[in-house]
């Protein structure tokens, strides 16, 4: 009787040890996947975000809408035409001078990027862009070149 108790106790301890060993083998991978699943997406730096504002456009460091990002906000949608100016941004003020690799617009906004800080008076500029996963537009490479953004 005492021998059976000892045998069951040893078996129980061995079972716990095997379970713990299995958790050590699978545990770090499972824990890493669980942490990754729970980790929030990297938030974009926000400029002008106040109550009632809407996103205007987002610049991303890399092509494919990836990497660090910055989103500019405005009160109300842009106009549906590109014949007027709804916003003008010198990107150096936010550390985004010559940095953008892709752009996404929102709220009926379009953007034109310039390679000069005194836009729209000087420098070369792109065509109007609604969104671009790669700022190498039509043979002109605007990746890491945008210094100023005109919004319409």
FENGI-V908580 format. One record per run of one state. SS is the DSSP state (H for helix, E for strand, L for the rest). FROM is the first residue (numbers start at 0). TO is the last residue. If there is no record, write none. Layout:
# FENGI-V908580
SS;FROM;TO
SS;FROM;TO
This chain:
# FENGI-V908580
L;0;0
H;1;37
L;38;43
E;44;46
L;47;51
E;52;61
L;62;64
E;65;74
L;75;85
E;86;89
H;90;93
L;94;100
E;101;104
L;105;109
E;110;113
L;114;123
E;124;124
L;125;127
E;128;128
L;129;129
E;130;131
L;132;134
E;135;136
L;137;138
E;139;140
L;141;146
E;147;150
L;151;151
